[in-house]
């Protein structure tokens, strides 16, 4: 599907006039199976007002009825629509240098997955985004990082050691989903498709971890962007997370892998693959961890929320050249409740030596 979309892109765009006004493509969170653009209107309306930008928020297809790659296909289609709208859209084709994609939680993961798709398809002529903002981005669906399993975590998200497909009461629909998943898993295992991105921990007797994707696909980079062979050559990134949230460590590790790709190379089962990747240029990444904040704290009123919007505005203005000032070099920051910046704490850095990256916990 994506290949079909991309093949004809270059010819569609030849000679078209482009708008220059900055635009945000917003992708809501919700574990890939719930929520909508309406549930996140407080974030999108605040973004539009504070950044003085247009915001396109979309409802992508949700699991379990529509599993990977349905959501990513919808997001890519939305981006292509901004670049090549219909005649009655009410706007001219947008300059990709003025488009920033922003998402929270699963939407943050989708935002980063989109940037990977565009990077990997660069030979098709598809232009890259101006930048990506991830608010508490969910980038590791193997749930392998320490903070997501921490029983002392103060976040409102529960411990996800059993995945997200087991947090609901059994029903006829869930039983049908399990049956179909078992058939699909058997089909994948019996096919001789060559090397797979696989670890034995993905083979779980209790079935799949998530409604969004079968276990056999957990480490696909467009599913778990943190596990990609390389996170180099991406557009500028602003990653924001709360210090008390479960997926904090994912944001920290993703930031380091993107900004210093030769130093942090991902899961053990990808050993040696980075050296063969054509994408080894460091990504300009800004990481900000906010003191005492939970998952997607932009949903609530707080001084840290206000500060994070200020930072998003500055980032958007820089990457779209509204300020006519370049981005500073990559940085990893801790932001206290007073809005003061300092380096990451020592306990934040422990995850950089984590040995079980991309391995589903037993």
C-alpha positions as CSV (number, residue, x, y, z in Angstrom):
1,X,0.0,0.0,0.0
2,X,2.7,2.5,1.0
3,X,4.8,1.6,-2.0
4,X,1.9,2.3,-4.3
5,X,1.2,5.7,-2.6
6,X,4.9,6.7,-3.0
7,X,5.5,5.6,-6.5
8,X,3.5,8.3,-8.1
9,X,4.3,11.1,-5.7
10,X,7.1,12.9,-7.6
11,X,5.0,13.3,-10.8
12,X,2.0,14.6,-8.8
13,X,4.1,17.4,-7.2
14,X,6.0,18.7,-10.3
15,X,5.4,22.4,-10.9
16,X,2.9,22.9,-8.1
17,X,2.8,26.1,-6.1
18,X,3.4,25.7,-2.4
19,X,2.0,27.5,0.7
20,X,4.5,28.7,3.2
21,X,2.4,28.9,6.4
22,X,3.5,26.6,9.2
23,X,1.2,23.6,9.8
24,X,1.1,20.9,12.5
25,X,-0.1,17.4,11.7
26,X,-1.3,16.1,15.1
27,X,-1.7,12.4,15.9
28,X,-3.6,11.4,19.1
29,X,-2.6,8.7,21.5
30,X,-4.6,5.9,22.9
31,X,-2.7,2.6,22.7
32,X,-3.6,2.4,19.0
33,X,-7.1,1.2,19.9
34,X,-8.9,4.1,21.6
35,X,-9.4,7.9,21.6
36,X,-9.7,10.3,18.7
37,X,-8.9,13.8,17.6
38,X,-11.9,15.0,19.7
39,X,-10.5,13.6,23.0
40,X,-7.3,15.6,22.4
41,X,-8.9,18.9,21.3
42,X,-7.5,20.6,24.4
43,X,-3.9,19.9,23.2
44,X,-4.6,20.7,19.5
45,X,-6.4,23.9,20.3
46,X,-3.7,25.0,22.7
47,X,-1.0,24.2,20.0
48,X,-2.9,26.2,17.4
49,X,-3.3,29.2,19.7
50,X,0.2,29.3,21.3
51,X,2.2,28.4,18.2
52,X,0.1,30.5,15.8
53,X,0.0,27.5,13.4
54,X,-2.7,25.6,11.6
55,X,-3.3,22.1,13.0
56,X,-4.7,19.1,11.1
57,X,-5.7,16.4,13.6
58,X,-6.8,13.1,12.1
59,X,-8.7,10.0,13.2
60,X,-6.6,7.1,12.0
61,X,-8.0,3.6,12.0
62,X,-7.8,1.8,15.3
63,X,-7.1,-1.8,16.4
64,X,-8.1,-4.5,16.8
65,X,-10.4,-4.1,13.7
66,X,-7.6,-2.3,11.9
67,X,-4.1,-3.5,12.9
68,X,-0.6,-2.5,11.8
69,X,0.1,-0.9,9.3
70,X,-3.4,0.6,8.9
71,X,-2.8,3.6,11.3
72,X,0.6,4.3,9.7
73,X,-0.9,4.2,6.2
74,X,-3.5,6.7,7.3
75,X,-0.9,9.0,8.7
76,X,1.2,8.8,5.6
77,X,-1.9,9.5,3.5
78,X,-2.6,12.6,5.6
79,X,0.9,13.9,5.1
80,X,0.6,13.3,1.3
81,X,-2.7,15.2,1.3
82,X,-1.0,18.2,2.8
83,X,1.6,18.1,0.1
84,X,-0.9,17.4,-2.7
85,X,-4.5,18.4,-1.6
86,X,-7.6,18.1,-3.7
87,X,-8.7,21.2,-5.7
88,X,-11.5,21.8,-3.2
89,X,-9.4,21.5,-0.1
90,X,-9.2,25.2,0.5
91,X,-5.4,25.5,0.6
92,X,-2.5,25.2,-1.7
93,X,0.0,22.4,-1.5
94,X,2.1,22.9,1.6
95,X,5.9,23.2,1.6
96,X,7.2,20.3,3.6
97,X,9.7,22.6,5.3
98,X,6.7,24.2,7.1
99,X,5.1,20.9,8.3
100,X,5.8,19.6,11.8
101,X,4.2,16.3,12.9
102,X,3.3,16.1,16.6
103,X,1.8,13.2,18.6
104,X,1.4,11.9,22.1
105,X,1.9,8.4,23.4
106,X,1.0,6.0,20.6
107,X,0.6,9.1,18.4
108,X,4.1,10.1,19.3
109,X,5.3,6.7,18.2
110,X,3.4,7.1,14.9
111,X,5.0,10.5,14.4
112,X,8.4,9.0,14.6
113,X,7.4,6.0,12.5
114,X,6.3,8.4,9.8
115,X,9.6,10.1,9.8
116,X,11.3,6.7,9.4
117,X,9.0,5.8,6.5
118,X,9.8,9.1,4.7
119,X,13.6,8.7,5.4
120,X,13.6,5.2,4.1
121,X,11.7,6.2,1.0
122,X,13.9,9.2,0.2
123,X,14.8,7.8,-3.3
124,X,11.1,8.1,-4.2
125,X,11.3,11.9,-4.0
126,X,9.2,12.2,-0.9
127,X,10.4,15.2,1.1
128,X,11.1,15.0,4.8
129,X,9.2,16.9,7.4
130,X,10.5,20.0,9.0
131,X,10.5,18.4,12.4
132,X,8.8,15.9,14.8
133,X,7.5,16.5,18.3
134,X,6.9,13.5,20.5
135,X,4.9,14.0,23.7
136,X,5.6,10.9,25.9
137,X,6.2,8.9,22.7
138,X,5.5,5.2,22.9
139,X,8.4,3.8,20.8
140,X,9.0,0.3,22.2
141,X,6.1,-2.1,22.0
142,X,8.3,-4.9,23.4
143,X,7.8,-3.1,26.8
144,X,11.4,-3.8,27.6
145,X,12.6,-0.7,29.4
146,X,12.9,-0.5,33.2
147,X,10.6,2.5,33.9
148,X,7.6,0.8,32.2
149,X,7.8,-2.1,34.7
150,X,8.7,-0.1,37.8
151,X,6.2,-1.0,40.6
152,X,7.1,2.3,42.4
153,X,6.2,4.4,39.4
154,X,3.7,7.2,40.3
155,X,2.2,7.3,36.8
156,X,-1.5,6.7,36.2
157,X,-0.6,4.1,33.5
158,X,-0.7,0.6,35.1
159,X,2.2,-1.8,35.0
160,X,2.2,-3.2,31.5
161,X,4.2,-6.3,31.9
162,X,1.4,-8.4,30.5
163,X,0.9,-6.0,27.5
164,X,-2.1,-3.9,26.6
165,X,-4.2,-6.7,25.1
166,X,-5.0,-8.2,28.5
167,X,-6.4,-5.2,30.4
168,X,-10.0,-5.8,29.3
169,X,-12.7,-8.3,30.3
170,X,-13.0,-11.3,27.9
171,X,-15.7,-11.0,25.3
172,X,-16.8,-12.7,22.1
173,X,-14.8,-10.0,20.2
174,X,-11.6,-10.6,22.1
175,X,-12.0,-14.4,21.6
176,X,-12.4,-13.9,17.9
177,X,-9.3,-11.6,17.9
178,X,-7.3,-14.3,19.7
179,X,-8.3,-17.0,17.2
180,X,-7.4,-14.9,14.2
181,X,-4.1,-14.0,15.8
182,X,-3.2,-17.7,16.4
183,X,-3.9,-18.4,12.7
184,X,-1.8,-15.4,11.6
185,X,1.1,-16.3,14.0
186,X,1.1,-19.9,12.6
187,X,1.1,-18.6,9.1
188,X,4.0,-16.3,9.7
189,X,6.1,-19.0,11.4
190,X,5.5,-21.4,8.6
191,X,6.5,-19.0,5.8
192,X,10.0,-19.0,4.6
193,X,10.5,-15.2,4.3
194,X,14.2,-15.1,5.1
195,X,15.7,-13.4,8.1
196,X,13.2,-11.9,10.6
197,X,13.6,-9.3,13.3
198,X,12.9,-11.7,16.0
199,X,13.7,-12.7,19.6
200,X,12.6,-15.8,21.4
201,X,10.9,-13.6,24.1
202,X,8.3,-12.6,21.5
203,X,6.9,-16.2,21.6
204,X,4.5,-16.0,24.5
205,X,2.1,-18.8,25.6
206,X,-0.5,-16.2,26.6
207,X,-0.8,-14.8,23.1
208,X,-0.2,-11.3,21.8
209,X,0.9,-8.4,23.8
210,X,-1.0,-5.7,21.9
211,X,-4.2,-5.4,19.9
212,X,-2.3,-3.2,17.4
213,X,0.3,-5.8,16.2
214,X,1.0,-9.5,16.4
215,X,4.1,-10.5,18.5
216,X,6.0,-11.6,15.4
217,X,6.1,-7.9,14.3
218,X,7.0,-6.2,17.6
219,X,10.5,-5.2,16.5
220,X,9.6,-3.8,13.1
221,X,10.9,-0.3,13.2
222,X,7.6,1.2,12.0
223,X,6.0,-0.5,15.1
224,X,8.8,0.1,17.6
225,X,10.8,3.0,16.2
226,X,13.3,2.8,19.1
227,X,14.5,-0.6,17.8
228,X,15.3,0.5,14.3
229,X,18.7,-0.4,12.9
230,X,19.6,3.3,12.8
231,X,17.9,6.5,14.0
232,X,20.2,8.7,12.1
233,X,19.2,11.1,9.2
234,X,15.8,12.0,10.8
235,X,14.4,15.5,10.8
236,X,15.0,17.5,14.0
237,X,13.3,16.0,17.0
238,X,11.8,17.4,20.2
239,X,11.0,14.6,22.7
240,X,9.2,15.5,25.9
241,X,8.4,13.2,28.8
242,X,7.5,13.3,32.5
243,X,10.0,12.1,35.1
244,X,7.3,10.0,36.8
245,X,5.9,8.3,33.8
246,X,6.3,4.7,32.7
247,X,7.7,5.3,29.3
248,X,10.2,7.8,30.3
249,X,13.2,5.5,29.6
250,X,12.0,4.9,26.0
251,X,12.2,8.6,25.3
252,X,15.7,8.8,26.9
253,X,17.1,5.9,25.0
254,X,15.5,7.0,21.7
255,X,17.0,10.5,22.1
256,X,20.5,9.1,22.7
257,X,20.2,6.6,19.8
258,X,19.1,9.3,17.4
259,X,21.6,12.0,18.4
260,X,24.6,9.6,18.9
261,X,23.8,6.7,16.5
262,X,27.3,5.3,16.4
263,X,27.4,5.0,20.2
264,X,24.0,3.5,20.9
265,X,23.0,0.8,18.5
266,X,19.9,-0.8,19.8
267,X,18.9,-4.4,20.7
268,X,21.4,-7.3,20.7
269,X,19.6,-9.1,17.9
270,X,20.3,-6.1,15.6
271,X,24.0,-6.4,16.2
272,X,26.1,-5.4,13.1
273,X,23.1,-3.9,11.2
274,X,23.9,-0.3,12.0
275,X,27.2,-0.6,10.2
276,X,25.4,-1.6,7.0
277,X,22.8,1.2,7.3
278,X,23.0,4.2,4.9
279,X,21.5,6.4,7.6
280,X,24.4,7.2,10.0
281,X,24.3,11.0,10.2
282,X,23.3,12.1,13.8
283,X,19.8,13.5,14.2
284,X,19.4,16.9,15.9
285,X,17.5,15.8,19.0
286,X,16.3,17.7,22.0
287,X,15.2,15.7,25.0
288,X,13.3,17.3,27.9
289,X,12.3,15.3,31.1
290,X,9.9,17.3,33.3
291,X,10.1,16.9,37.1
292,X,7.3,15.0,38.7
293,X,5.2,14.9,35.6
294,X,3.1,11.9,34.4
295,X,2.3,10.5,31.0
296,X,1.2,13.2,28.5
297,X,1.0,15.9,31.2
298,X,0.0,18.4,28.5
299,X,-3.6,17.2,29.2
300,X,-3.6,19.1,32.5
301,X,-2.9,22.6,33.7
302,X,0.5,23.0,35.3
303,X,3.5,25.2,35.1
304,X,5.4,22.4,33.4
305,X,2.6,22.2,30.8
306,X,3.0,25.9,30.1
307,X,6.8,25.5,29.8
308,X,6.5,22.6,27.4
309,X,4.2,24.6,25.1
310,X,6.7,27.4,25.1
311,X,9.4,24.9,24.1
312,X,7.3,23.4,21.4
313,X,6.6,26.9,20.0
314,X,10.3,27.7,19.9
315,X,11.1,24.4,18.3
316,X,8.4,24.8,15.6
317,X,9.5,28.4,14.8
318,X,13.1,27.3,14.5
319,X,12.6,24.3,12.3
320,X,10.2,26.2,10.0
321,X,12.6,29.1,9.9
322,X,10.0,31.5,11.4
323,X,12.7,32.8,13.7
324,X,15.4,32.6,11.1
325,X,17.6,31.1,13.8
326,X,19.1,27.6,13.6
327,X,18.5,24.9,16.1
328,X,21.1,24.5,18.8
329,X,23.1,21.2,18.9
330,X,21.5,18.1,20.4
331,X,20.8,18.3,24.2
332,X,19.4,16.2,27.0
333,X,17.6,18.3,29.6
334,X,15.9,17.9,33.0
335,X,13.3,20.6,33.6
336,X,12.2,21.3,37.2
337,X,8.8,22.6,38.2
338,X,10.2,26.2,38.2
339,X,11.1,25.8,34.5
340,X,14.8,25.7,35.2
341,X,17.0,23.5,33.0
342,X,19.8,21.2,34.1
343,X,21.5,18.0,32.8
344,X,19.8,14.7,33.2
345,X,20.2,13.0,36.6
346,X,22.4,10.0,37.1
347,X,19.4,7.7,37.4
348,X,18.2,8.8,34.0
349,X,21.5,7.6,32.5
350,X,21.3,4.1,33.9
351,X,19.0,3.0,31.0
352,X,21.8,3.7,28.5
353,X,23.5,0.6,29.8
354,X,20.3,-1.6,29.9
355,X,21.1,-5.0,28.5
356,X,17.5,-6.1,27.7
357,X,16.5,-3.6,25.1
358,X,13.9,-4.9,22.8
359,X,13.4,-8.1,24.8
360,X,9.9,-8.8,26.1
361,X,10.1,-9.3,29.9
362,X,9.2,-12.8,31.2
